[in-house]
C-alpha cells in the first residue's frame, strides 16, 4: 500500500481500513480484519493484535505506518477516537457468513449492510484530486476505451454508457482481442478506462499496458491500490469491498466500482458544461424520454 501523506481523520479511518484491505498482503489483511471487526481493537496492545491476527508485531507496525501513522500507538489513538472502529451493524452481520437455509430476511439485511459499508468506505477514502484529474482527462479525450471482463465488464459497460450519454466517443471492449486491437490504435490524449477488481486481470492489464505504450492516459477502477493495474495507470480510483465466504472480491466491490463511475460521470459533466446538458437531453429523448416517445405510452 502506498503511504498516505498524512494519517486519515478518525471519522474516515474505517473507510481507509476497508479500502486498504483488497491490496494488502495476507498478513496485513488479517491485521486489518481485526481492526475492522473487533470493537475492542483500540484497547489491544501491539502484541495482542499480532496474536489475534496470527502475525508478527513488525507486521502490525508496518500496517500502521502504511496507513500514514507514525506507529501503532498513534493508530490506537485514532481507533479510540473513532469509537474503536465499531461498525454500525453487528459484527456477525457484516462478516457475511450466511448459514445454509438461513432466514431470507437476514440474507437481505446482510447484503444491504455490506453494500452500504462498501460504498461508504469508497467515498470516505476517495481522493477528490485524483477524481478531478481523471475527469479532466476524460472530458478532453478524443476517444475513451472501456475495458473489463467478467463482473468488471458490467462496470466497464456502465462507464461506457455514461461517457456516451455525455456526447463523448466511447468504445466498450469486453472481449480480450477487441481490447487489444482498440488499445493498439490509441494515441496521446486518448483515455483507456480499465476495470479490474483484483488489479491483476491479465486481459485488462495487457490492454491497459498497450494503451500506456501508445501514449494514452490510463484510468484504473480497481479494488487494489498496489496491484499491477494501479502501477500501470496514471489515475487510480479504488473501490472498497469486503470479500466474504459467499462473495468473491469482484462481486464485493461491484457496488463501489459503479459508484466511482457515477462520480466520474458527474465530474466530467461539470467540465463539459452546456455541452453535456445538451447531450444528456438529446440522449434522454432518443432513449425514450417522455417527449421523445412515439408508442403512445407515458
Residue pairs with C-beta under 8 A, 6 or more apart in sequence:
1 20
1 23
1 24
1 28
1 66
1 67
1 225
1 226
2 225
2 226
3 65
3 66
3 68
4 16
4 67
4 68
5 68
6 68
7 67
7 68
7 69
7 74
7 75
7 78
8 15
8 16
8 67
8 68
8 78
8 125
10 78
10 79
10 81
10 82
11 82
11 124
12 124
12 125
13 78
13 79
13 82
13 85
14 36
14 82
14 85
14 87
14 121
14 124
15 120
15 121
15 122
15 123
15 124
15 125
15 240
16 67
16 121
16 124
16 125
17 32
17 35
17 36
17 67
17 85
17 121
18 36
18 117
18 118
18 121
18 125
18 240
18 241
18 242
19 121
19 122
19 124
19 125
19 225
19 238
19 240
20 28
20 32
20 66
20 67
20 225
21 29
21 32
21 33
21 36
21 240
21 242
22 197
22 198
22 223
22 224
22 225
22 238
22 240
22 241
22 243
22 249
22 253
23 199
23 223
23 224
23 225
23 226
23 227
23 230
23 238
24 32
24 63
27 53
27 54
27 55
27 56
27 59
28 55
28 59
28 62
28 63
28 66
30 53
30 54
30 55
31 49
31 50
31 53
31 55
31 59
31 60
31 63
32 63
33 53
34 41
34 44
34 49
34 52
34 53
35 41
35 49
35 79
35 85
36 85
36 87
36 242
37 87
37 91
37 94
37 95
38 44
38 52
38 85
38 91
39 84
39 85
39 86
39 91
40 84
41 49
41 79
41 84
41 85
42 76
42 79
42 80
42 82
42 84
42 85
43 84
44 52
44 76
46 57
46 60
46 61
46 72
47 57
49 60
49 72
50 56
50 57
50 59
50 60
53 59
53 60
60 72
61 71
61 72
63 75
64 70
64 71
64 72
64 74
64 75
65 71
67 75
69 75
69 78
79 85
87 94
87 117
89 113
89 117
93 106
93 109
93 110
93 113
94 110
94 113
94 114
94 117
94 242
95 244
96 110
96 111
96 114
96 242
96 244
96 245
96 246
96 247
97 244
97 245
98 106
98 107
98 110
98 245
98 246
114 241
114 242
114 244
114 247
114 252
115 255
117 242
118 239
118 240
118 241
118 242
118 252
118 253
118 255
118 256
119 255
119 256
119 259
121 240
121 256
122 238
122 239
122 240
122 256
122 259
122 260
123 259
125 238
125 240
126 237
126 238
126 260
126 263
130 235
130 236
130 237
131 237
131 263
131 264
131 267
132 267
133 235
134 219
134 235
134 237
134 264
134 267
135 264
135 267
135 268
135 270
135 271
136 271
137 191
137 217
137 219
137 234
137 235
138 144
138 163
138 168
138 191
138 193
138 219
138 264
138 268
139 168
139 268
139 271
139 272
140 189
141 168
141 189
141 190
141 191
141 217
142 169
142 187
142 189
142 190
143 168
143 169
143 170
143 171
143 186
143 190
143 191
144 160
144 163
144 168
144 169
144 170
144 171
144 190
144 191
144 192
144 193
145 170
145 171
145 173
145 179
145 182
145 183
145 186
145 190
145 191
145 192
145 193
145 207
145 211
145 216
146 156
146 157
146 159
146 160
146 163
146 170
146 171
146 172
146 173
146 193
146 195
147 156
147 173
147 174
147 179
147 183
147 192
147 193
147 194
147 195
147 203
147 204
147 207
147 208
148 154
148 155
148 156
148 157
148 174
148 194
148 195
148 196
148 204
149 174
149 176
149 201
149 203
149 204
150 201
150 250
151 197
151 250
151 251
151 254
152 195
152 196
152 197
152 201
152 204
152 250
152 257
153 174
153 195
154 254
154 258
155 195
155 221
155 254
155 257
155 258
155 261
156 172
156 173
156 174
156 193
156 195
157 172
157 174
158 258
158 261
159 170
159 193
159 195
159 221
159 261
159 264
159 265
160 170
160 171
160 172
162 261
162 262
162 264
162 265
162 268
163 170
163 265
163 268
164 170
164 283
165 279
165 280
165 283
166 265
166 268
166 269
166 272
166 276
166 279
166 280
167 272
167 275
167 276
167 278
167 279
167 283
168 268
171 182
173 179
173 182
173 183
173 207
176 203
176 206
176 207
179 203
179 204
179 206
179 207
180 206
180 207
180 210
182 207
183 192
183 207
183 208
183 210
183 211
183 214
183 216
184 210
184 214
185 214
186 192
186 211
186 214
186 215
186 216
187 214
187 215
187 216
188 214
188 215
188 216
189 215
189 216
189 217
190 211
190 214
190 216
190 217
191 216
191 217
191 218
191 219
192 207
192 208
192 211
192 212
192 216
192 217
192 218
192 219
193 219
193 221
194 204
194 205
194 207
194 208
194 211
194 218
194 219
194 220
194 221
194 222
194 229
194 232
194 233
195 204
195 220
195 221
195 222
195 257
196 204
196 205
196 220
196 221
196 222
196 227
196 229
197 222
197 223
197 224
197 239
197 241
197 249
197 250
197 252
197 253
197 254
197 257
198 222
198 223
198 224
198 227
198 249
198 250
199 205
199 220
199 222
199 223
199 224
199 226
199 227
199 228
199 229
199 230
200 224
200 227
200 228
200 229
201 229
204 229
205 228
205 229
205 232
208 218
208 220
208 229
208 232
208 233
209 232
211 218
212 218
212 232
212 234
217 234
217 235
218 232
218 233
218 234
218 235
219 233
219 234
219 235
219 236
219 237
220 229
220 230
220 232
220 233
220 235
220 236
220 237
221 237
221 239
221 257
221 260
221 261
222 229
222 230
222 236
222 237
222 238
222 239
223 238
223 239
223 240
223 241
223 249
223 250
223 252
223 253
223 256
223 257
224 230
224 238
225 236
225 238
230 236
230 238
237 260
237 263
237 264
239 253
239 256
239 257
239 259
239 260
240 253
240 256
241 249
241 251
241 252
241 253
241 254
241 255
241 256
242 252
243 249
243 252
244 252
268 276
269 276
269 277
269 280
270 276
272 279
284 292
285 291
285 292
286 292
290 298
